[in-house]
Amino acid sequence: MKTVAIAGTFDSKGAEFSYVKSVIESLGLKTFMIHSGVFEPMFTPDVSNIEVAAAAGVDIREIAARKDRSAGTEALALGMEKIVPKLYAEGKFDAMLSFGGTGGTSIVTAGMRALPIGVPKLMVSTVASGNTAPYVGTSDIIMFPSIVDVSGLNSFSTKIFTNAAHAIAGMVQFESVPPMDKKPLVAATMFGVTTPCIDYARAHLELHGYEVLVFHATGTGGQTMESLIEAGYIDGVLDLTTTEWCDELVGGVLAAGPHRLEAAGRCKVPQVVSTGALDMVNFGPYDTVPEAFRERNLYKHNPSVTLMRTTVEENRQLGELIADKLNMSQGSTVLMLPLQGVSMLDVEGESFHGPEEDKMLFDTLRQRIDRKTVELIEMNTDINDQAFAVAAADKLMELMKRQ
């Protein structure tokens, strides 16, 4: 019989969680109750808040005595991050479900994020329709809008709670069977303007017996790929679209953070890297572009996305950043340069065609990379040329076979 861990603030929402517990059990599943509230629960849980906070080295009773909810939330979130994966590894539960507002959501999702990818995890939250990035991170948490606050049992809340319980039950009871033949797993990065390249490369890799995971280089995509590399899921990396660095450098909306391009090198995973879409910074609708950039070369990609061409100076800095990251690599690393354009828009006749910008990018990379660490390959094609894509895929397969 499968077990669903139900975590939450049993001190303030005891009736609501008791109701959810009864629904889950009525579906033929066991429950495992984890109290993540600051104060005494309304019923006896399987794991107390004292145990949760102790995992973070904190005595929650002292915090409760001070009635310091802020300190309690911080301690319990850290405790959930520590204790939840440990409990899962011990076989205590198969899936995780929770309900809450901003505080409860931040506490429990800290634990959910620490669970392996693929473990069912569902958070019913008042903030599910807003910016969920702080709660989901690079995990596969499902955020389920609560519609009304998680406060009381009524005709709306009970329907939402029941739907959520049925959803997690379905995920637990209907598991997919893993394929018998595990293929080497390749992570690849793609953007709309580098799609042909990755499509060619993916098809070539799959033809040769590799499984390819494609990550959309939108900030979260790059972060997710890095986290999966760190977790040991990935056997090879085809990081041909490094555009997230443009947003990190200039202040666009799709930055992946300062540690992008580090995981493969640190974990000694073979990687082939290129300069895909380094010609552009991403903003939202046209009227959201910062005033300081209004006179720049802007391109309306669609009503929701405005692109800005990177300058010569920005390309110099991008070259330095990427070279420095690749020079840190402890594993097989190849840098491939498409000399005729780094995206669909950076070819002759298109809006972002920039020979001077590209020259600065390529020259900086040539001069700054450590040739003892990074192999450099230059091709007189644009990045979306089939020959470039296949050559990159072939090079990655060569590196992976050396491992």
C-alpha positions as a Markdown table, in Angstrom:
| # | Residue | x | y | z |
|---|---|---|---|---|
| 1 | Met | 0.0 | 0.0 | 0.0 |
| 2 | Lys | 1.4 | 3.4 | -1.0 |
| 3 | Thr | 1.8 | 6.2 | 1.5 |
| 4 | Val | 1.3 | 9.9 | 1.1 |
| 5 | Ala | 3.1 | 12.3 | 3.4 |
| 6 | Ile | 0.9 | 15.2 | 4.3 |
| 7 | Ala | 2.8 | 18.1 | 5.7 |
| 8 | Gly | 1.7 | 21.4 | 7.0 |
| 9 | Thr | 0.7 | 23.7 | 9.9 |
| 10 | Phe | -1.4 | 21.4 | 12.0 |
| 11 | Asp | -1.5 | 24.1 | 14.7 |
| 12 | Ser | -3.6 | 26.5 | 12.7 |
| 13 | Lys | -5.1 | 24.3 | 10.1 |
| 14 | Gly | -5.8 | 21.1 | 12.0 |
| 15 | Ala | -9.4 | 20.6 | 10.8 |
| 16 | Glu | -8.4 | 21.1 | 7.1 |
| 17 | Phe | -5.5 | 18.6 | 7.3 |
| 18 | Ser | -7.6 | 16.1 | 9.2 |
| 19 | Tyr | -10.2 | 16.3 | 6.3 |
| 20 | Val | -7.5 | 15.7 | 3.7 |
| 21 | Lys | -6.1 | 12.8 | 5.7 |
| 22 | Ser | -9.5 | 11.1 | 5.7 |
| 23 | Val | -9.9 | 11.6 | 1.9 |
| 24 | Ile | -6.5 | 10.1 | 1.2 |
| 25 | Glu | -7.2 | 7.1 | 3.4 |
| 26 | Ser | -10.6 | 6.6 | 1.9 |
| 27 | Leu | -8.8 | 6.1 | -1.4 |
| 28 | Gly | -7.0 | 3.1 | 0.0 |
| 29 | Leu | -3.7 | 4.9 | 0.8 |
| 30 | Lys | -1.8 | 5.3 | 4.0 |
| 31 | Thr | -0.9 | 8.7 | 5.3 |
| 32 | Phe | 2.3 | 10.0 | 7.1 |
| 33 | Met | 1.7 | 13.3 | 8.9 |
| 34 | Ile | 4.5 | 15.9 | 9.3 |
| 35 | His | 3.8 | 18.9 | 11.5 |
| 36 | Ser | 5.6 | 22.0 | 10.2 |
| 37 | Gly | 3.8 | 24.6 | 12.3 |
| 38 | Val | 5.4 | 26.7 | 15.0 |
| 39 | Phe | 3.0 | 25.8 | 17.8 |
| 40 | Glu | 1.3 | 22.7 | 19.3 |
| 41 | Pro | -0.7 | 20.7 | 16.7 |
| 42 | Met | -4.4 | 19.9 | 17.0 |
| 43 | Phe | -3.7 | 16.2 | 16.6 |
| 44 | Thr | -0.7 | 13.9 | 17.1 |
| 45 | Pro | 1.4 | 13.7 | 13.9 |
| 46 | Asp | 3.9 | 11.0 | 12.9 |
| 47 | Val | 6.7 | 13.6 | 12.8 |
| 48 | Ser | 6.5 | 16.5 | 15.2 |
| 49 | Asn | 7.7 | 20.1 | 14.6 |
| 50 | Ile | 10.2 | 19.5 | 17.4 |
| 51 | Glu | 11.8 | 16.8 | 15.2 |
| 52 | Val | 11.6 | 19.0 | 12.1 |
| 53 | Ala | 13.3 | 22.0 | 13.8 |
| 54 | Ala | 15.9 | 19.7 | 15.4 |
| 55 | Ala | 17.0 | 18.7 | 12.0 |
| 56 | Ala | 18.1 | 22.3 | 11.6 |
| 57 | Gly | 19.7 | 22.4 | 15.0 |
| 58 | Val | 16.9 | 24.5 | 16.5 |
| 59 | Asp | 14.6 | 24.0 | 19.5 |
| 60 | Ile | 11.2 | 25.1 | 18.2 |
| 61 | Arg | 9.8 | 25.2 | 21.8 |
| 62 | Glu | 12.1 | 28.2 | 22.5 |
| 63 | Ile | 10.9 | 30.0 | 19.4 |
| 64 | Ala | 7.2 | 29.2 | 20.2 |
| 65 | Ala | 7.7 | 30.6 | 23.7 |
| 66 | Arg | 8.8 | 33.9 | 22.1 |
| 67 | Lys | 5.9 | 33.7 | 19.7 |
| 68 | Asp | 8.4 | 34.5 | 16.9 |
| 69 | Arg | 6.8 | 33.2 | 13.8 |
| 70 | Ser | 9.5 | 34.6 | 11.5 |
| 71 | Ala | 12.3 | 32.7 | 13.2 |
| 72 | Gly | 10.1 | 29.6 | 13.4 |
| 73 | Thr | 9.3 | 29.7 | 9.7 |
| 74 | Glu | 13.0 | 30.0 | 8.9 |
| 75 | Ala | 14.0 | 27.1 | 11.2 |
| 76 | Leu | 11.2 | 24.9 | 10.1 |
| 77 | Ala | 11.9 | 25.5 | 6.4 |
| 78 | Leu | 15.6 | 24.5 | 6.9 |
| 79 | Gly | 14.5 | 21.5 | 9.0 |
| 80 | Met | 12.1 | 20.3 | 6.3 |
| 81 | Glu | 14.9 | 20.6 | 3.7 |
| 82 | Lys | 17.0 | 18.3 | 5.9 |
| 83 | Ile | 14.5 | 15.8 | 7.2 |
| 84 | Val | 12.1 | 15.2 | 4.3 |
| 85 | Pro | 14.7 | 13.5 | 1.9 |
| 86 | Lys | 15.9 | 11.5 | 4.9 |
| 87 | Leu | 12.4 | 10.2 | 5.6 |
| 88 | Tyr | 11.8 | 9.4 | 2.0 |
| 89 | Ala | 15.1 | 7.5 | 1.8 |
| 90 | Glu | 13.9 | 5.5 | 4.8 |
| 91 | Gly | 10.8 | 4.5 | 2.8 |
| 92 | Lys | 8.3 | 6.4 | 5.0 |
| 93 | Phe | 6.3 | 7.7 | 2.1 |
| 94 | Asp | 5.9 | 7.7 | -1.7 |
| 95 | Ala | 4.5 | 11.1 | -2.4 |
| 96 | Met | 4.0 | 14.4 | -0.6 |
| 97 | Leu | 1.0 | 16.7 | -0.4 |
| 98 | Ser | 0.5 | 20.0 | 1.4 |
| 99 | Phe | -1.8 | 23.0 | 1.7 |
| 100 | Gly | -1.0 | 26.6 | 2.9 |
| 101 | Gly | -0.6 | 30.3 | 2.5 |
| 102 | Thr | 2.8 | 32.0 | 1.9 |
| 103 | Gly | 4.3 | 30.8 | 5.2 |
| 104 | Gly | 3.2 | 27.3 | 5.0 |
| 105 | Thr | 4.1 | 27.1 | 1.3 |
| 106 | Ser | 7.6 | 28.3 | 1.9 |
| 107 | Ile | 8.2 | 25.8 | 4.7 |
| 108 | Val | 6.9 | 22.7 | 3.0 |
| 109 | Thr | 8.2 | 23.4 | -0.5 |
| 110 | Ala | 11.7 | 23.6 | 1.0 |
| 111 | Gly | 11.4 | 19.9 | 1.8 |
| 112 | Met | 9.7 | 19.1 | -1.5 |
| 113 | Arg | 12.6 | 20.6 | -3.4 |
| 114 | Ala | 15.0 | 18.3 | -1.6 |
| 115 | Leu | 13.2 | 15.2 | -2.9 |
| 116 | Pro | 14.3 | 13.5 | -6.1 |
| 117 | Ile | 12.8 | 14.4 | -9.5 |
| 118 | Gly | 9.9 | 12.2 | -10.2 |
| 119 | Val | 8.6 | 11.8 | -6.6 |
| 120 | Pro | 5.0 | 13.1 | -6.7 |
| 121 | Lys | 4.8 | 16.4 | -4.8 |
| 122 | Leu | 1.8 | 18.7 | -4.9 |
| 123 | Met | 1.4 | 22.0 | -3.1 |
| 124 | Val | -2.1 | 23.6 | -2.8 |
| 125 | Ser | -1.4 | 27.2 | -2.2 |
| 126 | Thr | -2.8 | 30.7 | -2.2 |
| 127 | Val | 0.2 | 31.9 | -4.2 |
| 128 | Ala | 0.0 | 29.2 | -6.9 |
| 129 | Ser | -1.2 | 31.7 | -9.6 |
| 130 | Gly | 1.6 | 34.2 | -8.9 |
| 131 | Asn | 5.4 | 34.0 | -9.1 |
| 132 | Thr | 6.0 | 30.4 | -8.0 |
| 133 | Ala | 9.8 | 30.4 | -8.8 |
| 134 | Pro | 10.8 | 30.9 | -5.1 |
| 135 | Tyr | 8.8 | 27.8 | -4.2 |
| 136 | Val | 9.3 | 25.5 | -7.1 |
| 137 | Gly | 12.9 | 26.3 | -7.9 |
| 138 | Thr | 14.3 | 23.6 | -10.3 |
| 139 | Ser | 12.1 | 20.9 | -8.9 |
| 140 | Asp | 8.9 | 19.2 | -10.3 |
| 141 | Ile | 6.6 | 20.5 | -7.6 |
| 142 | Ile | 3.0 | 20.9 | -8.8 |
| 143 | Met | 1.5 | 24.2 | -7.6 |
| 144 | Phe | -2.3 | 23.9 | -7.3 |
| 145 | Pro | -4.3 | 27.1 | -6.7 |
| 146 | Ser | -6.4 | 27.0 | -3.5 |
| 147 | Ile | -8.9 | 29.5 | -4.9 |
| 148 | Val | -9.9 | 30.4 | -1.3 |
| 149 | Asp | -7.6 | 30.6 | 1.6 |
| 150 | Val | -6.8 | 27.4 | 3.4 |
| 151 | Ser | -9.0 | 28.4 | 6.3 |
| 152 | Gly | -12.1 | 26.4 | 7.1 |
| 153 | Leu | -14.0 | 23.7 | 5.4 |
| 154 | Asn | -16.6 | 25.0 | 2.9 |
| 155 | Ser | -18.1 | 24.1 | -0.4 |
| 156 | Phe | -15.2 | 25.6 | -2.3 |
| 157 | Ser | -12.3 | 24.4 | -0.1 |
| 158 | Thr | -13.5 | 20.9 | 0.3 |
| 159 | Lys | -13.8 | 20.5 | -3.5 |
| 160 | Ile | -10.3 | 21.8 | -4.0 |
| 161 | Phe | -8.9 | 19.7 | -1.2 |
| 162 | Thr | -10.6 | 16.6 | -2.6 |
| 163 | Asn | -9.4 | 17.3 | -6.1 |
| 164 | Ala | -5.8 | 17.6 | -4.9 |
| 165 | Ala | -6.0 | 14.4 | -2.9 |
| 166 | His | -7.3 | 12.5 | -5.9 |
| 167 | Ala | -4.5 | 14.0 | -8.0 |
| 168 | Ile | -1.8 | 12.9 | -5.7 |
| 169 | Ala | -3.5 | 9.5 | -5.4 |
| 170 | Gly | -3.5 | 9.1 | -9.1 |
| 171 | Met | 0.2 | 9.9 | -9.4 |
| 172 | Val | 1.1 | 7.4 | -6.7 |
| 173 | Gln | -1.2 | 4.6 | -7.9 |
| 174 | Phe | -0.5 | 4.9 | -11.7 |
| 175 | Glu | 3.3 | 4.7 | -11.9 |
| 176 | Ser | 5.0 | 4.4 | -15.3 |
| 177 | Val | 7.3 | 1.4 | -15.8 |
| 178 | Pro | 10.9 | 2.5 | -16.5 |
| 179 | Pro | 12.3 | 1.2 | -19.8 |
| 180 | Met | 14.4 | -1.9 | -19.5 |
| 181 | Asp | 17.3 | -0.5 | -21.7 |
| 182 | Lys | 18.7 | 2.6 | -20.1 |
| 183 | Lys | 20.3 | 4.9 | -22.7 |
| 184 | Pro | 23.1 | 7.4 | -22.0 |
| 185 | Leu | 21.4 | 10.7 | -21.1 |
| 186 | Val | 22.4 | 13.9 | -22.8 |
| 187 | Ala | 21.3 | 17.4 | -21.7 |
| 188 | Ala | 21.0 | 20.0 | -24.4 |
| 189 | Thr | 20.1 | 23.7 | -24.3 |
| 190 | Met | 17.8 | 25.4 | -26.8 |
| 191 | Phe | 16.1 | 28.7 | -27.5 |
| 192 | Gly | 13.6 | 29.6 | -30.2 |
| 193 | Val | 16.4 | 31.0 | -32.4 |
| 194 | Thr | 18.6 | 27.9 | -32.0 |
| 195 | Thr | 15.8 | 25.3 | -32.4 |
| 196 | Pro | 17.0 | 23.9 | -35.8 |
| 197 | Cys | 20.5 | 23.3 | -34.4 |
| 198 | Ile | 19.2 | 21.3 | -31.4 |
| 199 | Asp | 16.6 | 19.5 | -33.5 |
| 200 | Tyr | 19.3 | 18.3 | -35.9 |
| 201 | Ala | 21.7 | 17.4 | -33.0 |
| 202 | Arg | 18.9 | 15.6 | -31.0 |
| 203 | Ala | 17.9 | 13.5 | -34.0 |
| 204 | His | 21.5 | 12.5 | -34.7 |
| 205 | Leu | 22.1 | 11.6 | -31.0 |
| 206 | Glu | 18.9 | 9.5 | -30.8 |
| 207 | Leu | 19.8 | 7.7 | -34.0 |
| 208 | His | 23.0 | 6.6 | -32.3 |
| 209 | Gly | 21.3 | 5.3 | -29.1 |
| 210 | Tyr | 21.3 | 8.4 | -26.8 |
| 211 | Glu | 18.4 | 9.9 | -24.9 |
| 212 | Val | 18.3 | 13.7 | -25.1 |
| 213 | Leu | 16.7 | 16.1 | -22.6 |
| 214 | Val | 16.2 | 19.5 | -24.1 |
| 215 | Phe | 16.2 | 22.5 | -21.7 |
| 216 | His | 14.7 | 25.8 | -22.8 |
| 217 | Ala | 17.3 | 28.4 | -21.9 |
| 218 | Thr | 14.9 | 30.7 | -20.0 |
| 219 | Gly | 16.8 | 31.0 | -16.7 |
| 220 | Thr | 14.8 | 28.2 | -15.0 |
| 221 | Gly | 15.8 | 25.8 | -17.8 |
| 222 | Gly | 19.5 | 26.4 | -17.4 |
| 223 | Gln | 19.2 | 26.2 | -13.6 |
| 224 | Thr | 17.3 | 22.9 | -13.9 |
| 225 | Met | 19.8 | 21.4 | -16.2 |
| 226 | Glu | 22.7 | 22.4 | -13.8 |
| 227 | Ser | 20.9 | 20.8 | -10.9 |
| 228 | Leu | 20.3 | 17.5 | -12.8 |
| 229 | Ile | 24.0 | 17.4 | -13.7 |
| 230 | Glu | 24.9 | 18.0 | -10.1 |
| 231 | Ala | 22.5 | 15.2 | -9.0 |
| 232 | Gly | 24.3 | 12.7 | -11.3 |
| 233 | Tyr | 21.5 | 12.1 | -13.9 |
| 234 | Ile | 23.4 | 13.4 | -16.9 |
| 235 | Asp | 26.1 | 11.6 | -18.9 |
| 236 | Gly | 26.9 | 14.3 | -21.4 |
| 237 | Val | 26.1 | 18.0 | -22.0 |
| 238 | Leu | 25.4 | 19.7 | -25.4 |
| 239 | Asp | 25.3 | 23.3 | -24.0 |
| 240 | Leu | 25.0 | 25.0 | -27.4 |
| 241 | Thr | 22.7 | 27.8 | -26.2 |
| 242 | Thr | 24.4 | 29.9 | -23.5 |
| 243 | Thr | 22.1 | 33.0 | -24.0 |
| 244 | Glu | 21.2 | 33.1 | -20.3 |
| 245 | Trp | 24.5 | 34.8 | -19.7 |
| 246 | Cys | 23.3 | 37.8 | -21.7 |
| 247 | Asp | 20.5 | 38.4 | -19.3 |
| 248 | Glu | 22.7 | 37.8 | -16.3 |
| 249 | Leu | 25.2 | 40.4 | -17.5 |
| 250 | Val | 22.9 | 43.1 | -18.8 |
| 251 | Gly | 19.8 | 42.6 | -16.6 |
| 252 | Gly | 17.3 | 40.7 | -18.8 |
| 253 | Val | 14.5 | 38.6 | -17.5 |
| 254 | Leu | 15.8 | 35.2 | -18.3 |
| 255 | Ala | 19.0 | 35.0 | -16.2 |
| 256 | Ala | 20.1 | 31.6 | -14.8 |
| 257 | Gly | 22.3 | 33.0 | -12.1 |
| 258 | Pro | 26.1 | 33.4 | -11.6 |
| 259 | His | 26.8 | 29.6 | -11.4 |
| 260 | Arg | 25.6 | 28.7 | -14.9 |
| 261 | Leu | 28.1 | 26.7 | -16.9 |
| 262 | Glu | 29.8 | 25.3 | -13.8 |
| 263 | Ala | 28.1 | 21.9 | -13.0 |
| 264 | Ala | 29.4 | 19.8 | -16.0 |
| 265 | Gly | 33.0 | 21.0 | -15.5 |
| 266 | Arg | 32.9 | 20.5 | -11.7 |
| 267 | Cys | 31.3 | 17.0 | -12.0 |
| 268 | Lys | 33.6 | 15.9 | -14.9 |
| 269 | Val | 30.7 | 15.4 | -17.2 |
| 270 | Pro | 31.8 | 15.7 | -20.9 |
| 271 | Gln | 30.5 | 18.9 | -22.4 |
| 272 | Val | 30.3 | 20.6 | -25.8 |
| 273 | Val | 29.5 | 24.3 | -25.5 |
| 274 | Ser | 28.7 | 27.0 | -28.0 |
| 275 | Thr | 27.6 | 30.6 | -28.2 |
| 276 | Gly | 24.0 | 30.1 | -29.1 |
| 277 | Ala | 21.8 | 33.3 | -28.9 |
| 278 | Leu | 24.5 | 35.4 | -27.2 |
| 279 | Asp | 23.3 | 38.1 | -29.6 |
| 280 | Met | 20.3 | 38.9 | -27.4 |
| 281 | Val | 19.0 | 40.0 | -24.1 |
| 282 | Asn | 15.4 | 39.2 | -23.2 |
| 283 | Phe | 12.7 | 41.6 | -21.8 |
| 284 | Gly | 8.9 | 41.3 | -21.5 |
| 285 | Pro | 6.5 | 43.3 | -23.6 |
| 286 | Tyr | 8.0 | 46.3 | -25.4 |
| 287 | Asp | 6.8 | 48.8 | -22.8 |
| 288 | Thr | 8.7 | 46.9 | -20.1 |
| 289 | Val | 12.1 | 47.5 | -21.7 |
| 290 | Pro | 14.0 | 49.8 | -19.3 |
| 291 | Glu | 14.2 | 53.4 | -20.5 |
| 292 | Ala | 18.0 | 53.2 | -20.7 |
| 293 | Phe | 17.7 | 50.6 | -23.5 |
| 294 | Arg | 14.9 | 52.2 | -25.6 |
| 295 | Glu | 17.4 | 53.5 | -28.2 |
| 296 | Arg | 19.1 | 50.1 | -28.6 |
| 297 | Asn | 18.5 | 47.6 | -31.4 |
| 298 | Leu | 15.2 | 46.0 | -30.2 |
| 299 | Tyr | 13.2 | 43.2 | -31.8 |
| 300 | Lys | 9.6 | 42.3 | -31.0 |
| 301 | His | 9.8 | 38.5 | -30.9 |
| 302 | Asn | 6.1 | 38.3 | -29.9 |
| 303 | Pro | 3.7 | 40.4 | -27.8 |
| 304 | Ser | 5.2 | 39.1 | -24.6 |
| 305 | Val | 8.9 | 39.1 | -25.5 |
| 306 | Thr | 11.2 | 41.9 | -26.7 |
| 307 | Leu | 14.8 | 41.1 | -27.6 |
| 308 | Met | 17.7 | 43.5 | -27.5 |
| 309 | Arg | 20.9 | 43.0 | -29.5 |
| 310 | Thr | 24.1 | 42.8 | -27.4 |
| 311 | Thr | 26.8 | 45.4 | -28.0 |
| 312 | Val | 30.5 | 44.9 | -28.9 |
| 313 | Glu | 31.4 | 45.7 | -25.3 |
| 314 | Glu | 28.9 | 43.3 | -23.9 |
| 315 | Asn | 30.2 | 40.6 | -26.2 |
| 316 | Arg | 33.7 | 41.2 | -24.9 |
| 317 | Gln | 32.4 | 40.7 | -21.4 |
| 318 | Leu | 30.4 | 37.6 | -22.4 |
| 319 | Gly | 33.5 | 36.1 | -23.9 |
| 320 | Glu | 35.4 | 36.6 | -20.7 |
| 321 | Leu | 32.6 | 35.2 | -18.5 |
| 322 | Ile | 32.2 | 32.0 | -20.6 |
| 323 | Ala | 35.9 | 31.4 | -21.0 |
| 324 | Asp | 36.5 | 31.8 | -17.3 |
| 325 | Lys | 33.7 | 29.2 | -16.6 |
| 326 | Leu | 35.0 | 26.7 | -19.1 |
| 327 | Asn | 38.6 | 27.1 | -17.8 |
| 328 | Met | 37.4 | 25.8 | -14.5 |
| 329 | Ser | 36.4 | 22.5 | -16.0 |
| 330 | Gln | 37.8 | 19.3 | -14.6 |
| 331 | Gly | 36.4 | 17.1 | -17.4 |
| 332 | Ser | 36.4 | 17.0 | -21.1 |
| 333 | Thr | 35.3 | 20.3 | -22.6 |
| 334 | Val | 35.0 | 21.5 | -26.1 |
| 335 | Leu | 34.0 | 25.0 | -27.3 |
| 336 | Met | 32.5 | 25.3 | -30.8 |
| 337 | Leu | 32.3 | 28.6 | -32.6 |
| 338 | Pro | 29.7 | 29.2 | -35.4 |
| 339 | Leu | 31.5 | 31.9 | -37.3 |
| 340 | Gln | 28.6 | 32.9 | -39.5 |
| 341 | Gly | 26.1 | 33.6 | -36.8 |
| 342 | Val | 25.0 | 32.6 | -33.3 |
| 343 | Ser | 21.2 | 32.6 | -33.9 |
| 344 | Met | 18.5 | 32.9 | -36.5 |
| 345 | Leu | 18.6 | 36.6 | -36.1 |
| 346 | Asp | 22.4 | 36.9 | -36.3 |
| 347 | Val | 22.8 | 36.0 | -40.0 |
| 348 | Glu | 23.2 | 38.2 | -43.0 |
| 349 | Gly | 20.0 | 40.1 | -43.8 |
| 350 | Glu | 18.5 | 39.6 | -40.3 |
| 351 | Ser | 17.8 | 42.1 | -37.6 |
| 352 | Phe | 20.7 | 41.2 | -35.2 |
| 353 | His | 23.4 | 40.4 | -37.8 |
| 354 | Gly | 26.5 | 41.8 | -36.1 |
| 355 | Pro | 29.9 | 41.0 | -37.6 |
| 356 | Glu | 31.7 | 43.4 | -35.2 |
| 357 | Glu | 29.9 | 42.1 | -32.2 |
| 358 | Asp | 30.5 | 38.4 | -33.1 |
| 359 | Lys | 34.2 | 39.2 | -33.9 |
| 360 | Met | 34.7 | 40.6 | -30.4 |
| 361 | Leu | 32.9 | 37.6 | -28.9 |
| 362 | Phe | 35.0 | 35.1 | -30.8 |
| 363 | Asp | 38.3 | 36.9 | -30.4 |
| 364 | Thr | 37.8 | 37.2 | -26.7 |
| 365 | Leu | 37.1 | 33.5 | -26.4 |
| 366 | Arg | 40.1 | 32.5 | -28.5 |
| 367 | Gln | 42.4 | 34.7 | -26.4 |
| 368 | Arg | 41.0 | 33.8 | -23.0 |
| 369 | Ile | 40.3 | 30.1 | -23.0 |
| 370 | Asp | 43.0 | 27.8 | -21.6 |
| 371 | Arg | 43.8 | 25.5 | -24.5 |
| 372 | Lys | 45.1 | 22.8 | -22.1 |
| 373 | Thr | 41.6 | 22.6 | -20.6 |
| 374 | Val | 39.3 | 23.5 | -23.5 |
| 375 | Glu | 39.5 | 22.3 | -27.0 |
| 376 | Leu | 38.5 | 24.9 | -29.6 |
| 377 | Ile | 36.7 | 24.1 | -32.8 |
| 378 | Glu | 35.6 | 26.7 | -35.3 |
| 379 | Met | 33.3 | 26.2 | -38.2 |
| 380 | Asn | 32.4 | 28.6 | -41.1 |
| 381 | Thr | 28.7 | 28.1 | -40.6 |
| 382 | Asp | 25.9 | 29.6 | -38.6 |
| 383 | Ile | 24.8 | 27.8 | -35.5 |
| 384 | Asn | 21.6 | 26.4 | -37.1 |
| 385 | Asp | 23.5 | 24.8 | -40.0 |
| 386 | Gln | 22.9 | 21.0 | -40.0 |
| 387 | Ala | 26.7 | 20.5 | -40.4 |
| 388 | Phe | 27.4 | 22.4 | -37.2 |
| 389 | Ala | 24.8 | 20.6 | -35.2 |
| 390 | Val | 25.9 | 17.1 | -36.3 |
| 391 | Ala | 29.6 | 18.0 | -35.7 |
| 392 | Ala | 28.7 | 19.1 | -32.2 |
| 393 | Ala | 26.8 | 15.9 | -31.5 |
| 394 | Asp | 29.6 | 13.7 | -33.0 |
| 395 | Lys | 32.1 | 15.5 | -30.8 |
| 396 | Leu | 30.0 | 14.9 | -27.7 |
| 397 | Met | 29.7 | 11.2 | -28.5 |
| 398 | Glu | 33.4 | 11.0 | -28.9 |
| 399 | Leu | 34.0 | 12.6 | -25.5 |
| 400 | Met | 31.4 | 10.4 | -23.8 |
| 401 | Lys | 33.0 | 7.2 | -25.3 |
| 402 | Arg | 36.3 | 8.2 | -23.7 |
| 403 | Gln | 34.8 | 8.2 | -20.2 |
